[in-house]
């Protein structure tokens, strides 16, 4: 089978397709089934839904894309280096290591002529009180860029490893900036005295692209197993070119089932046509402007997939939701959008779609909380974990959500996602203020900001 795409126009349909694959009779009950998810929220939701469906959620390995691909590479490759401890700088818990390496190069590279753009950017502050803060911010940004370059610009990284320019013939400022970044990258990964070798006493520092490069030659020579294991990829709206090319290599040893939400009419009418047609333009084929704009991310990622699968057979299936058979307002609206039909004017209003107007943000949140309480009282089967509140900007709504849930929430439990503990946690703020004060000039604003923090004030 290799790679099979399961497309659907709703998350519930994707979930049903996944459950159908998970519950097949030919599964080995002693082998955990692997499911790759985009984030912890989808992971928890899937665990709850699987438990509702099967009365238990067990023998499943729900993990993230990069971590799972590393595991698959280790399973396929020879066991000679099993005793080696690999430290992957792309892991979330190891990103700080790469950032510290970049910081070390920035602090010790003042004599390198290729790195002068960095110090011109820092200007007079390169030795001032804010130097460490600006260097740290720059190191964080460069560490992020290096990871993205390996995923999205592999040709540029290959040129850097050979100590060559990638942007040949570009304007001088572009060439100088590339050489600056190349010098930093090579000092970390490529030079004879690179930092990954210098600091790799407890293990081998590497990244997934570097590790895969060493393993794929060996893996491609291995025979295809008789019974390939399945790997399910659920809900990832985007997969980088590097990661998908790696999946193409691994499909010789695993069957990948990729579940994605897709609204394009070309797939709904003939799921295999966009893959089989050489010059098929997904955006131009869609006459529905709303779907075309809504699915721009999907169409861009589809092009990446298609370019990576030039010599690989891909199977596609599309599952259509029964919106036309729905008797509520929301179902009719979904059907009208997808099929470009005018909604039926005789539809009876119901609670599936309600629109409220509020004079202020606080009143808007109060209305939502009142509605939640009313629904919980009216429906005994409804639980708080079945309810979600989506806001356009968490920074703006956060204070109102906290205040309203505290004052009129009647004991409702809630959790805020997409917030930064570094800015929202009082303890984290106190720690950051204390460190900034220690390396600062003890100015009045620094001292007052520290003393005003409740965590610091409670200790004195």
WOMO-V532763 format. One record per residue. N is the residue number from 1. PHI is phi in whole degrees, 0 to 359 (999 if undefined). Layout:
n->N phi->PHI
n->N phi->PHI
This chain:
n->1 phi->999
n->2 phi->81
n->3 phi->235
n->4 phi->235
n->5 phi->266
n->6 phi->251
n->7 phi->259
n->8 phi->207
n->9 phi->262
n->10 phi->210
n->11 phi->293
n->12 phi->298
n->13 phi->294
n->14 phi->301
n->15 phi->297
n->16 phi->296
n->17 phi->296
n->18 phi->297
n->19 phi->299
n->20 phi->298
n->21 phi->289
n->22 phi->293
n->23 phi->265
n->24 phi->295
n->25 phi->288
n->26 phi->273
n->27 phi->280
n->28 phi->281
n->29 phi->290
n->30 phi->267
n->31 phi->248
n->32 phi->299
n->33 phi->275
n->34 phi->268
n->35 phi->232
n->36 phi->265
n->37 phi->237
n->38 phi->282
n->39 phi->202
n->40 phi->291
n->41 phi->293
n->42 phi->296
n->43 phi->300
n->44 phi->294
n->45 phi->298
n->46 phi->297
n->47 phi->300
n->48 phi->295
n->49 phi->293
n->50 phi->295
n->51 phi->295
n->52 phi->295
n->53 phi->287
n->54 phi->249
n->55 phi->68
n->56 phi->198
n->57 phi->238
n->58 phi->215
n->59 phi->59
n->60 phi->235
n->61 phi->248
n->62 phi->265
n->63 phi->217
n->64 phi->257
n->65 phi->303
n->66 phi->294
n->67 phi->297
n->68 phi->291
n->69 phi->297
n->70 phi->298
n->71 phi->297
n->72 phi->295
n->73 phi->298
n->74 phi->293
n->75 phi->295
n->76 phi->283
n->77 phi->283
n->78 phi->295
n->79 phi->268
n->80 phi->296
n->81 phi->255
n->82 phi->299
n->83 phi->283
n->84 phi->285
n->85 phi->260
n->86 phi->265
n->87 phi->249
n->88 phi->270
n->89 phi->289
n->90 phi->276
n->91 phi->296
n->92 phi->301
n->93 phi->282
n->94 phi->247
n->95 phi->299
n->96 phi->296
n->97 phi->296
n->98 phi->295
n->99 phi->296
n->100 phi->293
n->101 phi->294
n->102 phi->298
n->103 phi->299
n->104 phi->298
n->105 phi->295
n->106 phi->295
n->107 phi->286
n->108 phi->245
n->109 phi->249
n->110 phi->293
n->111 phi->268
n->112 phi->274
n->113 phi->297
n->114 phi->289
n->115 phi->263
n->116 phi->297
n->117 phi->305
n->118 phi->295
n->119 phi->282
n->120 phi->291
n->121 phi->294
n->122 phi->290
n->123 phi->63
n->124 phi->291
n->125 phi->276
n->126 phi->296
n->127 phi->235
n->128 phi->275
n->129 phi->291
n->130 phi->266
n->131 phi->299
n->132 phi->294
n->133 phi->296
n->134 phi->291
n->135 phi->296
n->136 phi->296
n->137 phi->296
n->138 phi->293
n->139 phi->297
n->140 phi->298
n->141 phi->293
n->142 phi->294
n->143 phi->299
n->144 phi->296
n->145 phi->298
n->146 phi->298
n->147 phi->296
n->148 phi->292
n->149 phi->300
n->150 phi->294
n->151 phi->278
n->152 phi->249
n->153 phi->231
n->154 phi->296
n->155 phi->294
n->156 phi->293
n->157 phi->296
n->158 phi->299
n->159 phi->295
n->160 phi->297
n->161 phi->296
n->162 phi->270
n->163 phi->60
n->164 phi->241
n->165 phi->281
n->166 phi->265
n->167 phi->271
n->168 phi->280
n->169 phi->85
n->170 phi->279
n->171 phi->294
n->172 phi->302
n->173 phi->296
n->174 phi->294
n->175 phi->297
n->176 phi->296
n->177 phi->293
n->178 phi->295
n->179 phi->296
n->180 phi->296
n->181 phi->292
n->182 phi->296
n->183 phi->299
n->184 phi->293
n->185 phi->298
n->186 phi->294
n->187 phi->295
n->188 phi->274
n->189 phi->244
n->190 phi->245
n->191 phi->297
n->192 phi->299
n->193 phi->254
n->194 phi->297
n->195 phi->291
n->196 phi->296
n->197 phi->280
n->198 phi->294
n->199 phi->262
n->200 phi->272
n->201 phi->284
n->202 phi->269
n->203 phi->172
n->204 phi->266
n->205 phi->286
n->206 phi->203
n->207 phi->234
n->208 phi->300
n->209 phi->301
n->210 phi->293
n->211 phi->294
n->212 phi->296
n->213 phi->301
n->214 phi->283
n->215 phi->264
n->216 phi->294
n->217 phi->300
n->218 phi->288
n->219 phi->291
n->220 phi->297
n->221 phi->274
n->222 phi->284
n->223 phi->289
n->224 phi->286
n->225 phi->293
n->226 phi->293
n->227 phi->241
n->228 phi->282
n->229 phi->284
n->230 phi->260
n->231 phi->232
n->232 phi->256
n->233 phi->246
n->234 phi->242
n->235 phi->81
n->236 phi->280
n->237 phi->286
n->238 phi->220
n->239 phi->230
n->240 phi->295
n->241 phi->300
n->242 phi->297
n->243 phi->297
n->244 phi->288
n->245 phi->297
n->246 phi->293
n->247 phi->297
n->248 phi->300
n->249 phi->295
n->250 phi->282
n->251 phi->293
n->252 phi->291
n->253 phi->246
n->254 phi->222
n->255 phi->263
n->256 phi->260
n->257 phi->249
n->258 phi->252
n->259 phi->255
n->260 phi->223
n->261 phi->277
n->262 phi->213
n->263 phi->250
n->264 phi->288
n->265 phi->297
n->266 phi->300
n->267 phi->283
n->268 phi->292
n->269 phi->276
n->270 phi->209
n->271 phi->301
n->272 phi->271
n->273 phi->301
n->274 phi->301
n->275 phi->283
n->276 phi->278
n->277 phi->275
n->278 phi->294
n->279 phi->251
n->280 phi->281
n->281 phi->256
n->282 phi->295
n->283 phi->294
n->284 phi->291
n->285 phi->286
n->286 phi->267
n->287 phi->274
n->288 phi->279
n->289 phi->297
n->290 phi->297
n->291 phi->295
n->292 phi->298
n->293 phi->287
n->294 phi->295
n->295 phi->262
n->296 phi->300
n->297 phi->299
n->298 phi->296
n->299 phi->296
n->300 phi->295
n->301 phi->289
n->302 phi->298
n->303 phi->297
n->304 phi->298
n->305 phi->300
n->306 phi->295
n->307 phi->294
n->308 phi->275
n->309 phi->249
n->310 phi->301
n->311 phi->245
n->312 phi->238
n->313 phi->281
n->314 phi->243
n->315 phi->256
n->316 phi->227
n->317 phi->225
n->318 phi->234
n->319 phi->248
n->320 phi->269
n->321 phi->281
n->322 phi->272
n->323 phi->294
n->324 phi->298
n->325 phi->272
n->326 phi->286
n->327 phi->252
n->328 phi->250
n->329 phi->295
n->330 phi->297
n->331 phi->297
n->332 phi->296
n->333 phi->294
n->334 phi->299
n->335 phi->297
n->336 phi->294
n->337 phi->293
n->338 phi->290
n->339 phi->257
n->340 phi->54
n->341 phi->246
n->342 phi->287
n->343 phi->300
n->344 phi->293
n->345 phi->286
n->346 phi->265
n->347 phi->291
n->348 phi->283
n->349 phi->296
n->350 phi->213
n->351 phi->270
n->352 phi->292
n->353 phi->217
n->354 phi->231
n->355 phi->239
n->356 phi->240
n->357 phi->251
n->358 phi->230
n->359 phi->285
n->360 phi->207
n->361 phi->295
n->362 phi->297
n->363 phi->295
n->364 phi->298
n->365 phi->293
n->366 phi->299
n->367 phi->297
n->368 phi->295
n->369 phi->295
n->370 phi->299
n->371 phi->294
n->372 phi->297
n->373 phi->299
n->374 phi->296
n->375 phi->291
n->376 phi->295
n->377 phi->287
n->378 phi->280
n->379 phi->236
n->380 phi->296
n->381 phi->280
n->382 phi->280
n->383 phi->246
n->384 phi->293
n->385 phi->286
n->386 phi->273
n->387 phi->245
n->388 phi->226
n->389 phi->242
n->390 phi->255
n->391 phi->234
n->392 phi->287
n->393 phi->212
n->394 phi->295
n->395 phi->298
n->396 phi->280
n->397 phi->273
n->398 phi->302
n->399 phi->295
n->400 phi->290
n->401 phi->297
n->402 phi->298
n->403 phi->295
n->404 phi->292
n->405 phi->296
n->406 phi->286
n->407 phi->275
n->408 phi->236
n->409 phi->285
n->410 phi->52
n->411 phi->83
n->412 phi->294
n->413 phi->265
n->414 phi->211
n->415 phi->223
n->416 phi->262
n->417 phi->257
n->418 phi->60
n->419 phi->240
n->420 phi->259
n->421 phi->298
n->422 phi->295
n->423 phi->255
n->424 phi->260
n->425 phi->279
n->426 phi->297
n->427 phi->294
n->428 phi->297
n->429 phi->297
n->430 phi->296
n->431 phi->296
n->432 phi->296
n->433 phi->298
n->434 phi->296
n->435 phi->292
n->436 phi->295
n->437 phi->293
n->438 phi->296
n->439 phi->261
n->440 phi->267
n->441 phi->252
n->442 phi->54
n->443 phi->283
n->444 phi->300
n->445 phi->300
n->446 phi->294
n->447 phi->292
n->448 phi->297
n->449 phi->299
n->450 phi->290
n->451 phi->292
n->452 phi->283
n->453 phi->288
n->454 phi->301
n->455 phi->294
n->456 phi->289
n->457 phi->295
n->458 phi->290
n->459 phi->270
n->460 phi->234
